[in-house]
Amino acid sequence: MENLLQINQVCSLFQISRSTIYRAAKRGEIKIHKIGKASRVRESELTNWLNSFPVKGGN
């Protein structure tokens, strides 16, 4: 079974706001799964979303 992360866990891990997660969901970039009243994000969807951003920097 795949890991489901709570929204607050995602925010803490990646130092992003809740609104960033919900905006990404609204744009269809990730899917938020509702389990009762709880909102969760699949770890694989989160990984794919984060990998879609260009990497900046490098020496």
C-alpha positions, -999 to 999 in steps of 0.1 A, spaced: 0 0 0 13 34 -9 20 61 17 -6 88 21 7 120 37 -13 146 56 -13 181 42 4 194 73 32 168 69 38 179 33 39 215 44 64 208 72 86 185 50 89 209 21 84 243 38 54 252 17 20 266 27 -13 247 27 -25 271 0 3 260 -23 -9 224 -20 -45 233 -26 -35 256 -56 -16 227 -71 -46 204 -67 -69 230 -82 -46 232 -113 -47 194 -115 -10 189 -107 -17 167 -77 -48 150 -64 -60 154 -28 -77 123 -15 -104 127 11 -108 101 38 -137 112 59 -128 147 68 -91 142 64 -71 153 33 -42 132 21 -17 133 -8 -2 102 -23 36 101 -19 41 92 -56 19 121 -68 38 145 -45 72 132 -58 61 136 -94 49 171 -87 81 181 -70 102 166 -98 83 186 -124 100 218 -111 133 228 -128 164 226 -107 181 259 -104 217 265 -95 247 243 -100 283 255 -101 
